[in-house]
Amino acid sequence: ILIKLTHAILGAGWSSLYSMVMFSHRGSNGQSWHQDCPPEDQSQFNLNRLVYSMDIDASTGGEVLVMPGTHRQGPISVGDIDEDFPQQITLSPKKGTLILIHGHLWHRVLPAVGSHRASTNYRCCPAGAAADITDICVYRNMRYQFSTSTVIEERLP
């Protein structure tokens, strides 16, 4: 089903990138607002296919916050990395839930407050997107390149 759904969204020739288990112990900071890949070219993006093996809610923490429509707005704004926005939506997935997130969409993860939080991310991209599309992540305060473990741009107000 996931392959058929991905094909319906991305079209023919899409590529599977990699998968990663996102595991956080109680007290982790979560993730600040970010975009998974540079948004300047709208044809170059990844798709996160997040599968949850546990319920995520206020008792566990680790809920996913998203800003609808921001995948069409270019780079995330500079500012407080954990700012609350009036239009943000909190997703509290149940065990077995699939969440799809466009790589340009502003999203963050709240701190884990229960014993732990886990999800699996099966990343993919449409035909023509670079295989290293997620090497550079755009945060509100920087652009970070994972392959070199370096901040490649400070983003200050």
Backbone torsions as a table, in degrees:
resi	resn	phi	psi	omega
1	ILE	NA	-41.3	-178.5
2	LEU	-63.2	-38.3	179.0
3	ILE	-65.7	-44.1	179.1
4	LYS	-64.2	-41.1	178.7
5	LEU	-64.3	-44.5	178.8
6	THR	-61.6	-42.8	178.3
7	HIS	-62.1	-40.9	179.5
8	ALA	-64.4	-32.7	-178.7
9	ILE	-83.7	-47.6	-172.5
10	LEU	-96.2	-17.2	-178.8
11	GLY	84.6	-177.1	-177.6
12	ALA	-65.8	148.8	173.4
13	GLY	83.4	7.0	179.0
14	TRP	-64.9	157.9	-177.6
15	SER	-123.8	141.0	170.8
16	SER	-80.8	132.5	-179.0
17	LEU	-93.5	-69.2	-179.3
18	TYR	-167.5	170.0	174.4
19	SER	-125.1	153.8	178.3
20	MET	-148.8	140.7	175.0
21	VAL	-91.6	124.9	178.5
22	MET	-98.5	106.2	-177.2
23	PHE	-118.3	130.3	178.8
24	SER	-131.2	133.1	173.3
25	HIS	-80.4	161.8	174.2
26	ARG	-50.9	137.5	178.2
27	GLY	91.3	-5.1	177.7
28	SER	-65.6	154.7	-176.5
29	ASN	-80.7	-7.5	-174.1
30	GLY	77.1	-151.4	177.6
31	GLN	-130.2	139.6	178.8
32	SER	-78.7	170.3	178.7
33	TRP	-55.0	134.5	-180.0
34	HIS	-161.8	169.4	169.1
35	GLN	-120.9	138.1	-173.8
36	ASP	-71.9	-17.4	-178.7
37	CYS	-153.3	158.5	-179.7
38	PRO	-58.8	130.3	-173.7
39	PRO	-94.9	6.2	-174.9
40	GLU	-64.0	-34.4	176.9
41	ASP	-106.7	107.8	-174.9
42	GLN	-64.3	-17.5	179.3
43	SER	-83.3	-11.4	-178.3
44	GLN	-107.0	103.3	-178.7
45	PHE	-155.8	165.8	172.1
46	ASN	-112.1	166.0	173.8
47	LEU	-123.5	123.4	174.6
48	ASN	-88.5	127.5	174.3
49	ARG	-113.8	95.8	-172.8
50	LEU	-94.4	123.7	179.4
51	VAL	-115.0	132.8	-176.2
52	TYR	-107.0	127.0	-179.8
53	SER	-99.1	7.4	178.8
54	MET	-153.5	160.8	173.9
55	ASP	-72.0	136.7	175.7
56	ILE	-117.3	121.4	-179.5
57	ASP	-153.9	-170.4	-177.2
58	ALA	-61.5	-27.1	-179.4
59	SER	-76.2	-26.6	177.6
60	THR	-95.8	-28.4	-170.1
61	GLY	74.4	-174.1	179.0
62	GLY	78.5	17.6	176.3
63	GLU	-63.6	154.6	-179.4
64	VAL	-98.8	128.2	175.4
65	LEU	-105.1	135.5	178.8
66	VAL	-131.1	154.2	176.1
67	MET	-115.6	99.2	-176.1
68	PRO	-53.8	137.3	175.1
69	GLY	82.1	-8.5	-175.8
70	THR	-71.7	-12.8	176.9
71	HIS	-68.3	-8.8	178.6
72	ARG	-107.4	7.1	-170.3
73	GLN	-110.1	8.6	-179.3
74	GLY	81.6	-159.1	-174.9
75	PRO	-62.7	143.8	175.6
76	ILE	-57.7	144.9	-178.5
77	SER	-67.9	153.2	175.2
78	VAL	-78.0	139.8	178.6
79	GLY	161.6	-165.1	-180.0
80	ASP	-57.1	126.4	-173.2
81	ILE	-68.4	-20.3	-179.3
82	ASP	-122.3	25.4	-178.4
83	GLU	-60.0	144.0	171.7
84	ASP	-91.8	137.4	179.3
85	PHE	-116.2	142.3	-179.8
86	PRO	-58.8	-31.9	-175.6
87	GLN	-92.7	1.7	178.9
88	GLN	-66.7	150.1	177.4
89	ILE	-119.1	134.8	177.7
90	THR	-96.9	125.1	176.8
91	LEU	-103.6	127.1	178.7
92	SER	-121.1	80.4	-174.1
93	PRO	-69.0	146.3	173.7
94	LYS	-91.8	160.2	176.4
95	LYS	-51.1	129.9	180.0
96	GLY	93.3	-5.2	-179.2
97	THR	-73.8	143.1	172.2
98	LEU	-111.3	126.8	173.8
99	ILE	-117.3	131.6	176.6
100	LEU	-106.9	128.5	-179.8
101	ILE	-129.9	122.2	173.9
102	HIS	-66.2	137.8	-176.2
103	GLY	-61.9	-19.0	177.6
104	HIS	-91.3	-9.1	-178.5
105	LEU	-70.1	133.3	174.3
106	TRP	-67.4	126.8	177.5
107	HIS	-152.1	158.3	177.4
108	ARG	-151.2	168.6	178.8
109	VAL	-124.8	131.2	179.7
110	LEU	-73.6	158.5	179.2
111	PRO	-58.4	148.4	175.9
112	ALA	-81.8	127.7	-179.4
113	VAL	-116.1	-16.9	175.6
114	GLY	-85.8	-163.1	-178.0
115	SER	-65.3	-34.9	178.7
116	HIS	-169.4	173.4	177.3
117	ARG	-144.6	136.6	-179.3
118	ALA	-143.7	145.4	171.7
119	SER	-152.4	161.2	176.2
120	THR	-118.6	130.7	-177.9
121	ASN	-110.8	115.6	176.0
122	TYR	-101.4	97.4	-175.6
123	ARG	-85.0	144.5	177.3
124	CYS	-149.0	175.1	179.8
125	CYS	-151.4	158.0	178.9
126	PRO	-72.8	164.9	175.3
127	ALA	-54.9	138.2	177.7
128	GLY	91.2	-12.2	176.9
129	ALA	-81.2	144.7	-179.2
130	ALA	-65.0	143.9	179.7
131	ALA	-63.5	-25.4	178.9
132	ASP	-101.3	29.5	-175.2
133	ILE	-54.3	-30.3	-177.8
134	THR	-98.1	14.7	179.1
135	ASP	-67.0	-33.6	179.6
136	ILE	-111.8	123.1	179.5
137	CYS	-109.0	140.5	-178.4
138	VAL	-106.8	115.4	176.1
139	TYR	-105.1	169.8	179.8
140	ARG	-67.5	-23.2	-176.8
141	ASN	-113.2	-3.0	-178.4
142	MET	-171.3	167.1	163.8
143	ARG	-112.2	131.9	-175.3
144	TYR	-121.3	133.2	178.0
145	GLN	-105.6	114.8	-175.4
146	PHE	-68.8	-36.8	-176.1
147	SER	-65.1	-25.5	179.9
148	THR	-113.3	-1.8	-178.0
149	SER	53.1	45.2	-177.9
150	THR	-132.5	149.1	170.0
151	VAL	-80.5	117.6	-177.6
152	ILE	-97.8	-11.6	175.5
153	GLU	-154.8	125.3	169.7
154	GLU	-81.9	135.5	179.4
155	ARG	-119.7	99.5	-175.5
156	LEU	-113.1	147.7	178.4
157	PRO	-68.0	NA	NA
